């Protein structure tokens, strides 16, 4: 029997309900056919001004380029305005994203690319946990999360965190040597993600497979409630006519 009462919550959704896991099975290599499209846990890319950045490109449900927040000059606790009003930072992130997309085979070298023309890969800034304040002025304590994440989509910081990006992050945290795995405080298959609106719960079960990795299951915690129920009345003559 379905149970709608519970104590699980989603940032930005009012109330509590029972936890429902949204599962994606065998979800590694969704777009590139490889969990690590470049074959490496960490790659180094160079942008136009000569600066070099370490990134991890992970393909699970969505293809994500992970970069350390501190490497691009932020803390990882920032909300929308400080990120979206910083044209220099957004340009740096876009250049890094494009380089990661080339490594993943999603973008061709010398191709003209903008966030509106090439939505993949996404780029995510990650950092070690610390206390921060959400968009709704709620306090998030470092001990209540395992990693900080700031998800950039279409050239702007997401007000929360995309589900696909959360599952890619959970999977990346399980792969030794990736940037998320080096920053997370989680030691198991679950990860509590701190994002601008609060927290998100995700899971991933990953195993080594030859030269790559296999995601047995990636999942994200969701809630549901019954909205309505009703009855539809059909004339007996209609049923008889189609009998």
Beta strands, then each sheet from edge to edge (+ up, - down):
strand 1: 8-10
strand 2: 13-17
strand 3: 20-25
strand 4: 43-46
strand 5: 52-59
strand 6: 63-68
strand 7: 122-127
strand 8: 132-133
strand 9: 139-140
strand 10: 147-153
strand 11: 156-157
strand 12: 190-195
strand 13: 198-209
strand 14: 212-222
sheet 1: 1+ 2-
sheet 2: 3+ 14- 13+ 12- 10- 7+ 6+ 5- 4+
sheet 3: 3+ 14- 13+ 12- 10- 11+
sheet 4: 8+ 9-
end
